[in-house]
């Protein structure tokens, strides 16, 4: 079915909801005039951050350029103008939630997380208190648990389900059942118990993992019926207050606080209309405000204080007292323009519009089938109790191959990015929902952590189970074309399985016949064309006609790395400018020379470590531990200038044992655990074939959609940062090698090298450009079990004979040795 025909079908079903039919501007006009920067890009992470419009930003800049906003903690005209602006913004926020200023306060914070933290600090938890929260809560809500436990309160999670039986007709509790998890407690011997403690229940108006919207009747149910729902759990004592995390939900469906009188509501403005970031708000009901106990004071939150004695007079106004320091008044001034955009469309229309797109995507994904009839997609939270939940503009899922195994969510994200589609993968800082919907037990979670898995890494499937999911979410400016292009991507890259195979088979990869001129026997011979050493990880390497081998591969290869002040290893992925740092090792002088266009002087580093001047430490990266030597302040200062950020140079003096539990080599993580390694990602050496690169260039040249500025993209062998380049033979012959010999040196093949976005970086005229090629083309025919393979990884097999002559030489013949293990 053509896209036009499919859109017609879509509009027949959703035409009354899609595109703002009753608004001054329809969706196509909004996209064409207000979001021109999205041309060619599909943005599907509105749950993470929605987008600001051009007219919104123009209005903000006009406002800032036309007015003088001074610090509100003064009585000047500019300060009074700022105070008026802040009060107007407070009222706009309250109006957005249909909250009366006689019943609710609006406290501006530095973000949603700061608002949660403020509740945790000031809530009157005591030994008899309980903090109850749904499993589907963001990490920022879970953080409140620390305050509760420290004050002797009990904390526990709950699952909310439909009740099996009904009681009184229309009674809210009749359709809801709470399933309580284990209560957590800490030492409370020194704490006294209050007779009538305060308890807190927290839930999201919309789960940022699954997209399910919670029934807001929970507010009334907890306040009025908690004794029946929690009977016998020792959690029915005291007075219950309710916190709603509306950071995600209010972007399309803000809670009506005139109907659902929550005590606390947390919001984040960039989730609603894109700008500003770093600003949130905490809405506090007056009754709850009266029991909040704030300790810290700062800035203008006090009426008077004396520096050298214990005296402070706090401000009487709740909002003024709880907003520490100077309010972010310029950001606060900006939010009214965001609200103006939403009011022009209306929130009900935004909710219907975004929900229609999510429903379309959900239905299309469920309809996709592999050739053997198996469903490709598992959508989470699909079968929900309609008495408790409704569905929002988010679809969270994982994909399966035809044999039932999982595609990794990072694979989906990588390929989506290459197709110009921005989406989100992982657990979205919602560990409870992630574990619940993925079916991960405590044992699974702890095993994954012990195997080295952390948030945002590439370990997307461990022990046969996904560690996260794929999430697509829609905003008020999303279009049918966005949704359809996403479905096309899933069909093309995962359903048609362009090169996907359940088992590695080099013959699948070598689908292009070799050119006629390589069919004679002489041209099938391979020789070593070049040797490249990269002393500093992610910096430029140098070529050598001859170079010695060591137990870690090429001598001094990746022996150094740069680490930021926060402990992050610096690579070209995050610091592309590292490609301009050139290196050279002179073995006769026993020195490493480094140059950078940002530094006037060439840096010389002695290869002979001076133990008396070097501090030794340990470093854990890539699930290994290394003994490292730190550098002098002068060396660190040079590299800090070269990369444009503070950093330190570390040198490995040996890798230690695998850091995972029991050396778990089968955890699904990459790496040559049997070899000594310097600071490499996976293996000692990378080999690339000139013939394979030539075949890739033929594909790039013939694929017109890969054209860049009117010219087809072409790559050379060094784009792949190989240690060894070979010449001769047929394209991709190296895929089938198990072992090889260069001269008298033996190497074991560890399989293909999984390529990442780093090969798409192109240095041009002093800056680094990011393209989609060649990774996009490689993904079309070199994708196996979630990896885009190009080149092979090698381990040097040290032998007694090699000790007398450890050198490799350009021009040596490559001999394949299939019998050698």
MARMI-858541 format. One record per residue (C-alpha): residue in one letter; x, y, z. Coordinates in nm, 2 decimals, m for minus. Layout:
a/X/Y/Z
...
END
This chain:
x/0.00/0.00/0.00
x/0.14/0.34/m0.09
x/0.20/0.60/0.18
x/m0.08/0.82/0.03
x/m0.33/0.54/0.04
x/m0.22/0.44/0.39
x/m0.26/0.80/0.51
x/m0.62/0.80/0.36
x/m0.70/0.49/0.56
x/m0.54/0.65/0.87
x/m0.75/0.96/0.84
x/m1.07/0.76/0.79
x/m1.01/0.62/1.14
x/m0.84/0.91/1.32
x/m0.93/1.22/1.11
x/m1.14/1.38/1.39
x/m0.84/1.35/1.63
x/m0.54/1.39/1.41
x/m0.39/1.72/1.30
x/m0.59/1.98/1.50
x/m0.89/2.02/1.26
x/m1.04/2.29/1.47
x/m0.72/2.49/1.54
x/m0.60/2.80/1.35
x/m0.30/2.61/1.22
x/m0.31/2.24/1.11
x/m0.03/2.00/1.17
x/0.13/2.02/0.83
x/0.15/2.39/0.85
x/0.29/2.37/1.21
x/0.56/2.14/1.09
x/0.65/2.34/0.78
x/0.67/2.67/0.95
x/0.77/2.60/1.32
x/0.99/2.30/1.29
x/1.20/2.34/0.98
x/1.50/2.19/1.16
x/1.32/1.85/1.15
x/1.35/1.83/0.77
x/1.47/1.48/0.70
x/1.47/1.38/1.07
x/1.21/1.18/1.26
x/1.21/1.27/1.63
x/1.03/1.02/1.85
x/1.16/1.09/2.20
x/0.91/1.33/2.33
x/0.89/1.14/2.65
x/1.25/1.23/2.70
x/1.23/1.59/2.59
x/0.98/1.75/2.35
x/1.07/2.02/2.10
x/1.03/2.40/2.11
x/0.89/2.58/1.82
x/1.04/2.87/1.62
x/0.76/3.11/1.71
x/0.80/3.02/2.08
x/1.17/3.11/2.07
x/1.11/3.42/1.87
x/0.86/3.54/2.13
x/1.11/3.46/2.41
x/1.39/3.65/2.25
x/1.16/3.95/2.17
x/1.05/3.95/2.54
x/1.41/3.94/2.67
x/1.53/4.20/2.42
x/1.24/4.44/2.50
x/1.24/4.42/2.88
x/1.48/4.46/3.16
x/1.45/4.18/3.42
x/1.65/4.24/3.74
x/1.71/4.02/4.05
x/1.37/3.99/4.22
x/1.52/4.03/4.57
x/1.52/4.40/4.54
x/1.28/4.70/4.51
x/1.41/4.86/4.19
x/1.17/4.89/3.89
x/1.34/4.61/3.70
x/1.32/4.39/4.01
x/0.95/4.46/4.06
x/0.89/4.38/3.70
x/1.06/4.05/3.75
x/0.85/3.98/4.06
x/0.53/4.05/3.86
x/0.66/3.82/3.58
x/0.72/3.54/3.83
x/0.38/3.57/3.99
x/0.21/3.58/3.65
x/0.40/3.26/3.56
x/0.29/3.09/3.89
x/m0.07/3.17/3.80
x/m0.02/3.02/3.45
x/0.11/2.70/3.60
x/m0.18/2.68/3.84
x/m0.43/2.75/3.56
x/m0.27/2.47/3.35
x/m0.37/2.22/3.62
x/m0.70/2.39/3.70
x/m0.57/2.45/4.05
x/m0.69/2.74/4.26
x/m0.43/2.97/4.41
x/m0.63/2.96/4.73
x/m0.57/2.58/4.75
x/m0.22/2.53/4.59
x/0.12/2.69/4.60
x/0.35/2.68/4.30
x/0.72/2.65/4.39
x/0.97/2.68/4.11
x/1.27/2.44/4.12
x/1.57/2.36/3.91
x/1.39/2.07/3.76
x/1.16/1.78/3.84
x/1.43/1.59/4.03
x/1.49/1.90/4.25
x/1.12/1.91/4.33
x/1.12/1.54/4.43
x/1.42/1.60/4.65
x/1.25/1.90/4.81
x/0.95/1.68/4.90
x/1.19/1.41/5.05
x/1.38/1.66/5.26
x/1.07/1.84/5.40
x/0.82/1.57/5.43
x/0.75/1.48/5.80
x/0.86/1.12/5.79
x/0.89/0.95/6.13
x/0.94/0.60/6.27
x/0.58/0.51/6.22
x/0.55/0.66/5.87
x/0.52/0.47/5.54
x/0.64/0.56/5.20
x/0.45/0.37/4.94
x/0.52/0.39/4.56
x/0.42/0.21/4.25
x/0.67/m0.01/4.07
x/0.64/0.22/3.77
x/0.82/0.51/3.93
x/1.11/0.71/3.80
x/1.45/0.69/3.98
x/1.39/1.05/4.10
x/1.09/0.93/4.30
x/1.27/0.63/4.43
x/1.52/0.87/4.58
x/1.26/0.99/4.83
x/1.29/0.65/4.98
x/1.63/0.74/5.13
x/1.48/1.02/5.33
x/1.20/0.80/5.45
x/1.43/0.51/5.56
x/1.68/0.74/5.73
x/1.40/0.88/5.95
x/1.29/0.53/6.05
x/0.99/0.50/5.81
x/0.91/0.19/5.62
x/0.91/0.19/5.24
x/0.76/m0.05/5.00
x/0.65/m0.08/4.64
x/0.31/m0.18/4.51
x/0.16/m0.32/4.19
x/m0.19/m0.19/4.12
x/m0.43/m0.43/3.95
x/m0.80/m0.47/3.89
x/m0.99/m0.63/4.18
x/m1.14/m0.98/4.12
x/m1.47/m0.89/4.28
x/m1.67/m0.57/4.31
x/m1.84/m0.43/4.62
x/m2.07/m0.13/4.61
x/m2.15/m0.02/4.26
x/m1.95/0.29/4.17
x/m1.73/0.27/4.47
x/m1.38/0.36/4.36
x/m1.20/0.09/4.56
x/m1.42/m0.19/4.41
x/m1.20/m0.21/4.09
x/m0.86/m0.17/4.24
x/m0.63/m0.41/4.43
x/m0.29/m0.32/4.58
x/m0.02/m0.60/4.57
x/0.25/m0.50/4.83
x/0.61/m0.59/4.79
x/0.85/m0.64/5.08
x/0.87/m0.36/5.33
x/1.22/m0.20/5.37
x/1.34/m0.07/5.70
x/1.66/0.06/5.86
x/1.78/0.09/6.22
x/1.53/0.29/6.42
x/1.64/0.23/6.78
x/1.72/0.60/6.83
x/1.40/0.72/6.68
x/1.07/0.79/6.86
x/0.74/0.69/6.71
x/0.46/0.94/6.65
x/0.10/0.84/6.74
x/m0.04/0.97/6.42
x/0.23/0.96/6.16
x/0.22/1.11/5.81
x/0.25/0.86/5.52
x/0.32/0.94/5.15
x/0.21/0.76/4.84
x/0.37/0.84/4.50
x/0.26/0.74/4.16
x/0.31/0.88/3.80
x/0.02/1.03/3.61
x/0.18/0.85/3.31
x/0.45/0.59/3.33
x/0.76/0.70/3.14
x/0.85/0.34/3.06
x/0.52/0.19/2.93
x/0.32/0.50/2.86
x/0.03/0.38/3.07
x/m0.17/0.66/3.23
x/m0.28/0.59/3.59
x/m0.64/0.65/3.70
x/m0.62/0.96/3.90
x/m0.90/0.83/4.13
x/m0.60/0.68/4.31
x/m0.57/1.02/4.49
x/m0.91/0.99/4.65
x/m0.88/0.61/4.71
x/m0.56/0.64/4.90
x/m0.68/0.93/5.11
x/m1.02/0.78/5.19
x/m0.99/0.40/5.16
x/m0.63/0.32/5.25
x/m0.74/0.14/5.57
x/m0.93/m0.11/5.36
x/m0.68/m0.15/5.08
x/m0.38/m0.19/5.32
x/m0.56/m0.37/5.60
x/m0.34/m0.60/5.79
x/m0.02/m0.46/5.64
x/0.07/m0.23/5.93
x/0.05/0.05/5.67
x/m0.30/0.17/5.74
x/m0.20/0.39/6.04
x/m0.18/0.77/6.02
x/m0.27/1.02/5.75
x/m0.19/0.95/5.39
x/m0.07/1.22/5.15
x/m0.03/1.17/4.77
x/0.24/1.28/4.53
x/0.18/1.27/4.15
x/0.48/1.26/3.92
x/0.33/1.45/3.63
x/0.66/1.52/3.45
x/0.58/1.29/3.16
x/0.20/1.30/3.17
x/0.13/1.67/3.17
x/0.28/1.71/2.83
x/m0.04/1.58/2.68
x/m0.28/1.52/2.97
x/m0.22/1.74/3.28
x/m0.41/1.63/3.60
x/m0.71/1.84/3.69
x/m0.64/1.94/4.05
x/m0.99/2.07/4.10
x/m1.10/1.71/4.08
x/m0.80/1.51/4.19
x/m0.67/1.69/4.50
x/m0.32/1.56/4.52
x/m0.09/1.70/4.79
x/0.21/1.73/4.57
x/0.25/1.75/4.19
x/0.59/1.76/4.02
x/0.63/1.90/3.66
x/0.92/1.96/3.42
x/0.87/2.24/3.16
x/1.10/2.10/2.89
x/0.88/1.79/2.88
x/0.58/2.01/2.81
x/0.70/2.25/2.55
x/1.08/2.20/2.50
x/1.22/2.51/2.65
x/1.35/2.61/2.90
x/1.54/2.32/3.04
x/1.66/2.32/3.40
x/1.33/2.45/3.53
x/1.05/2.26/3.71
x/0.78/2.32/3.96
x/0.64/2.16/4.27
x/0.27/2.23/4.33
x/0.18/2.19/4.70
x/m0.16/2.18/4.85
x/m0.21/2.42/5.14
x/m0.28/2.14/5.39
x/0.04/1.96/5.29
x/0.24/2.29/5.31
x/0.15/2.33/5.67
x/0.33/2.01/5.77
x/0.64/2.05/5.55
x/0.96/2.09/5.76
x/1.24/2.26/5.58
x/1.58/2.30/5.74
x/1.81/2.48/5.50
x/1.77/2.84/5.41
x/1.96/3.03/5.14
x/1.95/3.36/4.95
x/1.63/3.55/4.99
x/1.44/3.27/5.16
x/1.48/3.44/5.50
x/1.35/3.77/5.63
x/1.65/3.82/5.85
x/1.96/3.63/5.98
x/2.26/3.70/6.20
x/2.59/3.56/6.10
x/2.76/3.50/6.43
x/2.47/3.38/6.65
x/2.20/3.12/6.60
x/1.93/3.35/6.48
x/1.71/3.33/6.16
x/1.37/3.47/6.09
x/1.22/3.28/5.80
x/0.98/3.43/5.54
x/0.62/3.37/5.61
x/0.53/3.30/5.24
x/0.56/2.93/5.16
x/0.67/2.98/4.80
x/0.94/3.24/4.89
x/1.07/3.02/5.18
x/1.10/2.70/4.97
x/1.27/2.86/4.67
x/1.63/2.88/4.78
x/1.84/3.15/4.63
x/1.74/3.36/4.33
x/1.47/3.21/4.12
x/1.57/3.13/3.76
x/1.37/3.43/3.65
x/1.47/3.45/3.29
x/1.36/3.09/3.24
x/1.04/3.15/3.43
x/0.97/3.45/3.20
x/1.01/3.21/2.90
x/0.74/2.96/3.01
x/0.45/3.18/2.94
x/0.53/3.17/2.57
x/0.54/2.79/2.58
x/0.19/2.79/2.74
x/0.07/3.02/2.47
x/0.16/2.76/2.20
x/m0.03/2.49/2.39
x/m0.34/2.71/2.45
x/m0.37/2.78/2.08
x/m0.40/2.41/2.01
x/m0.57/2.31/2.34
x/m0.46/2.02/2.56
x/m0.75/1.78/2.47
x/m0.66/1.82/2.10
x/m0.29/1.76/2.17
x/m0.38/1.45/2.37
x/m0.61/1.31/2.09
x/m0.35/1.39/1.82
x/m0.06/1.23/1.98
x/m0.27/0.93/2.10
x/m0.39/0.86/1.74
x/m0.03/0.83/1.62
x/0.06/0.59/1.91
x/m0.24/0.38/1.83
x/m0.15/0.36/1.46
x/0.21/0.25/1.54
x/0.09/0.01/1.81
x/m0.15/m0.16/1.56
x/0.10/m0.17/1.28
x/0.37/m0.32/1.50
x/0.13/m0.59/1.62
x/0.04/m0.68/1.26
x/0.40/m0.74/1.15
x/0.49/m1.11/1.11
x/0.80/m1.30/1.00
x/0.77/m1.54/0.71
x/0.71/m1.83/0.95
x/0.41/m1.64/1.10
x/0.58/m1.54/1.43
x/0.52/m1.19/1.56
x/0.82/m0.96/1.53
x/0.71/m0.73/1.81
x/0.65/m0.76/2.19
x/0.47/m0.45/2.31
x/0.48/m0.39/2.69
x/0.18/m0.30/2.90
x/m0.05/m0.40/2.62
x/m0.31/m0.58/2.82
x/m0.40/m0.34/3.10
x/m0.70/m0.30/3.33
x/m0.90/m0.02/3.18
x/m1.05/0.06/3.52
x/m0.70/0.16/3.64
x/m0.51/0.26/3.33
x/m0.54/0.42/2.99
x/m0.29/0.44/2.71
x/m0.08/0.75/2.64
x/0.12/0.86/2.33
x/0.41/0.61/2.40
x/0.48/0.27/2.26
x/0.75/0.06/2.43
x/0.85/m0.27/2.28
x/1.13/m0.52/2.19
x/1.17/m0.70/1.86
x/1.23/m1.07/1.80
x/1.39/m1.26/1.51
x/1.21/m1.53/1.33
x/1.37/m1.80/1.55
x/1.24/m1.63/1.87
x/1.56/m1.47/1.98
x/1.57/m1.10/2.07
x/1.71/m0.82/1.87
x/1.90/m0.60/2.11
x/1.75/m0.25/2.18
x/2.09/m0.09/2.12
x/2.09/m0.25/1.77
x/1.75/m0.09/1.70
x/1.88/0.25/1.83
x/2.19/0.24/1.62
x/2.01/0.15/1.30
x/1.74/0.40/1.37
x/2.00/0.67/1.40
x/2.15/0.57/1.07
x/1.80/0.61/0.92
x/1.75/0.96/1.06
x/1.52/0.84/1.33
x/1.58/0.95/1.69
x/1.42/0.73/1.96
x/1.51/0.61/2.31
x/1.62/0.27/2.44
x/1.71/0.13/2.78
x/1.52/0.14/3.10
x/1.46/0.52/3.09
x/1.56/0.56/3.46
x/1.26/0.36/3.56
x/1.41/0.03/3.71
x/1.09/m0.09/3.86
x/0.88/m0.08/3.54
x/1.17/m0.21/3.34
x/1.21/m0.52/3.56
x/0.83/m0.57/3.58
x/0.76/m0.56/3.21
x/1.07/m0.74/3.10
x/1.02/m1.01/3.36
x/1.36/m0.96/3.52
x/1.40/m1.11/3.87
x/1.62/m0.98/4.14
x/1.87/m1.25/4.05
x/1.87/m1.14/3.69
x/1.93/m0.78/3.78
x/2.21/m0.86/4.02
x/2.37/m1.10/3.77
x/2.36/m0.83/3.50
x/2.53/m0.58/3.73
x/2.80/m0.83/3.82
x/2.86/m0.89/3.45
x/2.94/m0.53/3.41
x/2.60/m0.40/3.28
x/2.52/m0.04/3.36
x/2.28/0.22/3.22
x/2.34/0.33/2.86
x/2.59/0.06/2.77
x/2.58/m0.18/2.48
x/2.49/m0.49/2.67
x/2.13/m0.51/2.55
x/2.07/m0.89/2.58
x/2.22/m1.09/2.86
x/2.16/m1.45/2.94
x/1.89/m1.46/2.67
x/1.69/m1.17/2.81
x/1.66/m0.80/2.71
x/1.81/m0.56/2.96
x/1.60/m0.27/2.83
x/1.34/m0.18/2.56
x/1.28/0.05/2.27
x/1.05/0.35/2.33
x/0.89/0.57/2.07
x/0.68/0.87/2.19
x/0.49/1.14/2.02
x/0.44/1.51/2.08
x/0.21/1.78/1.96
x/0.42/1.84/1.65
x/0.45/1.47/1.54
x/0.30/1.37/1.21
x/0.16/1.07/1.04
x/0.47/1.08/0.81
x/0.69/1.04/1.12
x/0.50/0.73/1.23
x/0.49/0.58/0.88
x/0.86/0.63/0.83
x/0.93/0.46/1.16
x/0.72/0.16/1.05
x/0.90/0.15/0.72
x/1.23/0.14/0.91
x/1.11/m0.16/1.12
x/0.99/m0.34/0.81
x/1.31/m0.28/0.61
x/1.57/m0.34/0.88
x/1.41/m0.61/1.09
x/1.13/m0.78/0.91
x/1.29/m0.82/0.57
x/1.62/m0.91/0.75
x/1.85/m0.77/0.48
x/2.15/m0.97/0.60
x/2.04/m1.10/0.93
x/2.12/m1.47/1.00
x/2.07/m1.67/1.31
x/2.42/m1.81/1.27
x/2.73/m1.64/1.14
x/2.80/m1.75/0.79
x/3.07/m1.57/0.59
x/2.91/m1.68/0.26
x/2.61/m1.47/0.34
x/2.84/m1.17/0.37
x/3.03/m1.23/0.05
x/2.73/m1.19/m0.17
x/2.90/m0.97/m0.43
x/3.11/m1.17/m0.68
x/3.48/m1.06/m0.69
x/3.58/m0.86/m0.99
x/3.70/m1.07/m1.29
x/4.06/m0.97/m1.25
x/4.10/m1.14/m0.91
x/4.00/m1.48/m1.04
x/4.35/m1.59/m1.13
x/4.55/m1.78/m0.87
x/4.83/m1.52/m0.84
x/4.60/m1.25/m0.74
x/4.44/m1.46/m0.47
x/4.77/m1.43/m0.27
x/4.76/m1.18/0.02
x/5.04/m0.97/0.16
x/5.08/m0.73/0.45
x/5.03/m0.38/0.30
x/5.07/m0.16/0.61
x/5.13/m0.16/0.99
x/4.97/0.11/1.20
x/5.03/0.17/1.58
x/4.80/0.39/1.79
x/4.99/0.46/2.11
x/4.72/0.68/2.26
x/4.37/0.54/2.25
x/4.15/0.73/2.00
x/4.43/0.96/1.88
x/4.59/0.93/1.54
x/4.83/0.65/1.48
x/5.15/0.62/1.27
x/5.26/0.38/1.00
x/5.58/0.17/1.01
x/5.74/m0.05/0.76
x/5.85/m0.28/1.04
x/5.73/m0.31/1.40
x/5.78/m0.55/1.69
x/5.51/m0.76/1.85
x/5.47/m0.82/2.22
x/5.24/m1.02/2.44
x/4.97/m0.75/2.40
x/4.99/m0.72/2.02
x/5.19/m0.45/1.85
x/5.44/m0.30/2.09
x/5.30/0.01/2.26
x/4.97/0.00/2.08
x/4.69/0.16/2.29
x/4.93/0.17/2.58
x/4.80/0.51/2.69
x/4.46/0.67/2.72
x/4.31/1.00/2.83
x/4.07/1.01/3.12
x/3.85/1.31/3.21
x/3.83/1.45/3.56
x/3.51/1.26/3.63
x/3.66/0.93/3.54
x/3.53/0.90/3.18
x/3.76/0.75/2.92
x/3.79/1.00/2.63
x/3.74/0.87/2.28
x/3.66/1.01/1.94
x/3.29/0.92/1.99
x/3.26/1.20/2.24
x/3.57/1.41/2.16
x/3.60/1.39/1.78
x/3.89/1.64/1.79
x/4.12/1.37/1.92
x/4.17/1.26/1.56
x/4.39/1.57/1.52
x/4.63/1.46/1.79
x/4.92/1.28/1.60
x/5.16/1.04/1.75
x/5.50/0.88/1.67
x/5.72/0.64/1.86
x/6.10/0.64/1.80
x/6.23/0.31/1.94
x/6.59/0.42/1.91
x/6.53/0.73/2.12
x/6.29/0.54/2.35
x/6.03/0.83/2.32
x/5.67/0.89/2.22
x/5.62/1.22/2.04
x/5.27/1.39/2.03
x/5.16/1.69/1.84
x/4.83/1.89/1.83
x/4.72/2.19/1.62
x/4.61/2.34/1.95
x/4.96/2.32/2.11
x/5.26/2.51/1.99
x/5.51/2.27/2.14
x/5.56/1.90/2.05
x/5.53/1.68/2.35
x/5.79/1.42/2.42
x/5.72/1.13/2.66
x/6.00/0.90/2.77
x/5.91/0.53/2.72
x/6.13/0.43/3.01
x/5.90/0.48/3.32
x/6.06/0.65/3.61
x/5.91/0.47/3.90
x/6.02/0.73/4.15
x/5.82/1.00/3.97
x/5.52/0.79/3.87
x/5.21/0.72/4.08
x/5.06/0.38/4.03
x/4.68/0.32/4.05
x/4.41/0.08/3.92
x/4.16/0.15/3.66
x/3.84/m0.05/3.56
x/3.72/m0.02/3.20
x/3.57/m0.27/2.96
x/3.50/m0.50/3.25
x/3.87/m0.54/3.31
x/4.10/m0.39/3.57
x/4.44/m0.23/3.47
x/4.74/m0.13/3.67
x/4.81/0.22/3.54
x/5.08/0.49/3.58
x/4.98/0.85/3.60
x/5.16/1.13/3.41
x/5.32/1.46/3.53
x/5.12/1.78/3.56
x/5.30/1.91/3.25
x/5.18/1.62/3.04
x/4.83/1.64/3.16
x/4.82/2.02/3.10
x/4.94/1.96/2.74
x/4.67/1.70/2.67
x/4.40/1.91/2.84
x/4.48/2.19/2.60
x/4.49/1.95/2.30
x/4.14/1.81/2.37
x/3.99/2.13/2.51
x/3.89/1.99/2.85
x/4.07/1.89/3.17
x/4.21/1.53/3.15
x/4.49/1.31/3.26
x/4.71/1.07/3.06
x/4.73/0.71/3.19
x/4.97/0.44/3.09
x/4.89/0.07/3.14
x/5.15/m0.15/3.31
x/4.93/m0.46/3.27
x/4.58/m0.58/3.27
x/4.44/m0.78/3.56
x/4.17/m1.04/3.59
x/3.83/m1.00/3.44
x/3.61/m0.79/3.68
x/3.28/m0.98/3.63
x/3.16/m1.24/3.87
x/3.35/m1.57/3.82
x/3.51/m1.44/3.51
x/3.18/m1.49/3.32
x/3.29/m1.51/2.96
x/2.95/m1.61/2.84
x/2.76/m1.32/2.97
x/2.70/m1.18/2.62
x/2.98/m0.92/2.66
x/3.25/m0.88/2.40
x/3.62/m0.92/2.47
x/3.92/m1.15/2.44
x/3.94/m1.26/2.80
x/4.22/m1.51/2.74
x/4.47/m1.25/2.62
x/4.68/m0.98/2.76
x/4.53/m0.65/2.64
x/4.62/m0.28/2.65
x/4.35/m0.02/2.63
x/4.17/m0.19/2.34
x/3.79/m0.25/2.33
x/3.79/m0.61/2.23
x/4.11/m0.76/2.10
x/4.49/m0.70/2.04
x/4.48/m0.64/1.67
x/4.24/m0.54/1.39
x/4.30/m0.65/1.03
x/4.13/m0.49/0.73
x/4.14/m0.60/0.37
x/4.19/m0.35/0.09
x/3.97/m0.56/m0.14
x/3.69/m0.56/0.12
x/3.72/m0.18/0.14
x/3.71/m0.16/m0.24
x/3.39/m0.36/m0.25
x/3.24/m0.13/0.01
x/3.33/0.17/m0.20
x/3.16/0.01/m0.51
x/2.85/m0.02/m0.31
x/2.87/0.33/m0.18
x/2.93/0.46/m0.53
x/2.63/0.28/m0.67
x/2.39/0.38/m0.40
x/2.28/0.72/m0.50
x/2.09/0.79/m0.17
x/2.43/0.79/0.00
x/2.54/1.09/m0.20
x/2.68/1.38/0.00
x/2.70/1.73/m0.14
x/2.65/1.58/m0.49
x/2.94/1.34/m0.45
x/2.92/0.97/m0.35
x/3.09/0.89/m0.02
x/3.42/0.69/m0.05
x/3.63/0.56/0.23
x/3.99/0.45/0.27
x/4.12/0.17/0.48
x/4.24/0.40/0.76
x/3.88/0.51/0.83
x/3.85/0.18/1.02
x/4.16/0.24/1.23
x/4.32/m0.10/1.15
x/4.65/m0.22/1.28
x/4.71/m0.44/0.98
x/4.60/m0.38/0.62
x/4.63/m0.66/0.38
x/4.63/m0.65/0.00
x/4.52/m0.92/m0.25
x/4.27/m1.21/m0.24
x/3.89/m1.17/m0.26
x/3.66/m0.93/m0.07
x/3.57/m1.06/0.27
x/3.78/m1.37/0.24
x/3.91/m1.28/0.59
x/3.57/m1.35/0.74
x/3.63/m1.73/0.70
x/3.98/m1.74/0.85
x/4.03/m1.92/1.18
x/4.40/m1.86/1.20
x/4.67/m1.71/0.98
x/5.05/m1.67/0.96
x/5.24/m1.35/0.87
x/5.60/m1.45/0.82
x/5.66/m1.69/1.11
x/5.41/m1.51/1.34
x/5.08/m1.69/1.41
x/4.75/m1.51/1.48
x/4.41/m1.65/1.59
x/4.10/m1.49/1.44
x/3.84/m1.39/1.70
x/3.58/m1.31/1.44
x/3.44/m0.99/1.29
x/3.49/m0.64/1.44
x/3.16/m0.48/1.55
x/3.16/m0.13/1.40
x/3.02/0.18/1.56
x/2.95/0.54/1.47
x/3.32/0.63/1.50
x/3.38/0.52/1.14
x/3.13/0.79/1.02
x/3.35/1.08/1.16
x/3.53/1.28/0.88
x/3.79/1.54/0.97
x/3.74/1.84/0.74
x/3.90/2.18/0.75
x/3.97/2.18/1.12
x/3.64/2.03/1.23
x/3.49/1.68/1.24
x/3.18/1.61/1.04
x/2.94/1.33/1.13
x/2.78/1.14/0.84
x/2.57/0.82/0.82
x/2.82/0.65/0.60
x/2.98/0.41/0.56
x/2.80/0.25/0.86
x/2.45/0.27/0.70
x/2.57/0.08/0.39
x/2.75/m0.17/0.60
x/2.43/m0.23/0.80
x/2.26/m0.32/0.48
x/2.47/m0.63/0.41
x/2.71/m0.69/0.70
x/2.47/m0.71/0.99
x/2.49/m1.04/1.19
x/2.31/m1.10/1.52
x/2.29/m0.73/1.60
x/2.65/m0.65/1.50
x/2.77/m0.46/1.19
x/3.09/m0.65/1.11
x/3.38/m0.53/0.91
x/3.74/m0.64/0.95
x/3.85/m0.92/1.18
x/4.00/m0.92/1.53
x/4.32/m1.11/1.60
x/4.52/m1.24/1.89
x/4.89/m1.28/1.86
x/5.00/m1.64/1.95
x/5.33/m1.59/2.12
x/5.57/m1.88/2.06
x/5.93/m1.96/2.17
x/6.05/m1.90/1.81
x/5.91/m1.55/1.80
x/6.12/m1.44/2.09
x/6.43/m1.42/1.88
x/6.26/m1.22/1.60
x/5.94/m1.04/1.72
x/5.91/m0.81/1.41
x/5.64/m0.78/1.15
x/5.74/m0.64/0.81
x/5.53/m0.48/0.54
x/5.53/m0.71/0.23
x/5.52/m1.03/0.42
x/5.29/m1.29/0.28
x/4.96/m1.38/0.45
x/4.91/m1.76/0.48
x/4.58/m1.90/0.61
x/4.62/m2.18/0.85
x/4.28/m2.34/0.91
x/4.43/m2.64/1.11
x/4.59/m2.43/1.37
x/4.38/m2.37/1.69
END
